[in-house]
Amino acid sequence: MVFEEKTLSSEMIYEGKIINLKKDKVTVVNGTSYRELIEHSGGAVLVAITGNNKMLMIRQFRKAADKVMFEAPAGKIDPDEDPIVTAGRELKEETGYTAGNIRYLCKFYTSVGYSNELLYLYLCTDLKPGETDFDENEAIDTEEWDVDELHRMVMDGELDDAKTIIAVEFAYNYLKSYS
């Protein structure tokens, strides 16, 4: 039988613009323990497929990994924003494209052991090119990639961003099923 922890007390350790860090005292099977938890507003991840069945990908430096990452476009949900609105906004900001169709695919927790970050995956099609609208601190390169090549990269362990791996596999299966 699974034991459900109950929160006995909660202490906010840090409140930031992107994350909060708190320490909760909880009940466990043999008494009490502590959980250090990151609170995050979540985000939208984009499986953006062009008219010629290429997937839009981006490259940007990520300090947490301390390197340039090869990723599916994505962005943080603003307070009280519907994730589908985030998807359209982030697609335009990061790639310059707007989508004629945005369809919900799934949602997933990024690292449930210590974070409540929940990402929503959207399929973006009927894309129309335009100008990017980066946040003031963003430097992003946008590229179009063959989905079969991206799938090969996933299977060969060449991609190391979890949300991108999930996005690529959804794109691969979508194109195999509906093309």
C-alpha positions in Angstrom: 0.0 0.0 0.0 1.3 3.4 -0.9 1.8 5.9 2.0 0.7 9.4 1.3 2.8 12.1 3.0 1.0 14.9 4.8 2.6 18.3 5.2 3.1 19.3 8.8 4.8 22.6 8.2 6.3 24.6 5.3 9.1 27.2 5.2 9.7 29.4 2.2 13.5 29.6 1.8 13.7 31.6 -1.4 11.2 33.4 -3.7 12.4 34.3 -7.1 11.1 35.4 -10.5 11.2 31.9 -12.0 11.3 29.5 -9.0 10.6 29.4 -5.3 12.3 27.0 -2.9 10.6 25.7 0.2 11.3 23.1 2.9 8.3 21.0 4.0 8.2 18.8 7.1 6.1 15.8 6.2 4.8 12.5 7.7 6.6 9.4 6.4 6.1 5.7 7.1 8.4 5.7 10.1 7.8 9.3 11.5 8.7 12.6 9.9 11.1 13.9 7.3 11.9 17.0 5.3 11.4 17.7 1.6 13.1 20.5 -0.3 10.8 21.5 -3.1 11.1 23.8 -6.1 7.9 25.6 -7.1 7.6 26.6 -10.8 4.7 28.0 -12.8 5.2 25.4 -15.6 5.7 25.9 -19.3 4.7 25.0 -22.8 6.8 22.9 -25.2 6.3 23.1 -28.9 6.3 20.4 -31.5 6.3 22.9 -34.4 6.1 21.2 -37.8 6.6 23.2 -41.0 4.8 22.6 -44.2 7.6 20.4 -45.5 7.4 18.2 -42.3 10.5 19.7 -40.6 10.5 20.4 -36.9 11.6 23.8 -35.6 14.5 23.5 -33.1 16.4 26.1 -31.3 19.9 26.5 -29.9 20.6 28.7 -26.8 23.0 28.8 -24.0 21.6 27.4 -20.7 23.5 28.3 -17.6 22.2 25.2 -15.6 23.9 22.9 -18.1 26.7 25.5 -18.8 26.5 24.9 -22.5 24.6 25.6 -25.7 21.5 23.3 -25.7 19.7 22.0 -28.8 16.0 22.1 -27.9 12.4 22.2 -28.9 11.1 25.7 -28.4 9.5 26.2 -25.0 8.7 28.9 -22.4 7.4 29.6 -19.0 3.7 30.1 -18.3 3.0 33.6 -17.1 0.7 34.1 -14.0 -2.9 33.2 -14.8 -2.0 32.4 -18.4 -3.6 29.4 -20.2 -0.8 27.1 -21.4 -2.1 27.1 -25.0 -1.7 30.9 -25.0 1.9 30.4 -23.7 2.4 28.0 -26.7 1.4 30.5 -29.3 3.4 33.3 -27.6 6.6 31.3 -27.2 6.4 30.0 -30.8 6.3 33.6 -32.0 8.9 34.9 -29.6 11.5 32.2 -30.1 11.0 31.2 -33.8 9.1 34.1 -35.4 6.4 31.7 -36.6 2.7 31.8 -35.8 0.6 28.6 -35.9 -2.7 28.3 -37.7 -3.4 25.2 -35.5 -2.2 24.5 -32.0 -3.2 21.1 -30.5 -2.6 19.8 -27.0 -0.7 16.5 -26.9 0.1 15.8 -23.2 1.5 17.2 -20.0 4.4 15.9 -17.9 6.3 16.7 -14.7 10.0 17.4 -15.3 11.4 16.0 -12.1 8.7 15.1 -9.6 11.2 14.1 -6.9 11.8 17.8 -6.0 9.8 20.1 -8.4 6.2 20.7 -9.3 7.2 22.0 -12.7 4.5 20.8 -15.2 5.1 21.1 -18.9 2.4 21.1 -21.5 3.3 19.7 -25.0 1.6 21.2 -28.0 1.6 20.4 -31.7 1.9 23.5 -33.8 1.0 23.2 -37.5 0.0 25.5 -40.4 3.0 27.6 -39.6 3.5 31.1 -41.0 7.0 32.7 -40.8 7.5 36.1 -39.3 9.9 38.0 -37.0 11.1 36.8 -33.7 10.4 38.7 -30.5 13.0 37.5 -28.1 12.9 38.4 -24.4 15.6 41.1 -23.7 18.0 38.5 -22.3 17.6 35.8 -25.0 19.9 34.9 -27.8 18.4 32.0 -29.8 19.2 30.4 -33.2 16.2 28.7 -34.9 16.7 25.7 -37.2 14.5 23.3 -39.2 15.4 19.7 -38.8 14.2 16.4 -40.4 12.2 14.5 -37.8 13.7 11.2 -38.8 17.2 12.6 -38.1 16.1 14.0 -34.7 14.6 10.6 -33.9 17.9 9.0 -34.8 19.7 11.5 -32.5 17.3 10.5 -29.6 17.9 6.8 -30.1 21.7 7.3 -30.4 21.7 9.3 -27.1 22.8 12.5 -28.8 20.0 14.7 -27.3 20.1 15.3 -23.6 17.2 17.6 -22.9 14.2 15.7 -21.6 11.5 17.9 -22.9 13.1 17.8 -26.3 13.4 14.1 -26.3 9.6 13.8 -25.5 8.8 16.5 -28.2 10.9 14.7 -30.9 9.3 11.3 -30.2 5.8 12.8 -30.4 6.8 14.5 -33.7 8.2 11.3 -35.0 5.1 9.3 -34.1 2.8 12.0 -35.4 4.4 12.1 -38.8 4.5 8.3 -39.1 0.8 8.1 -38.1 -0.7 11.0 -39.9 1.4 11.7 -43.0 
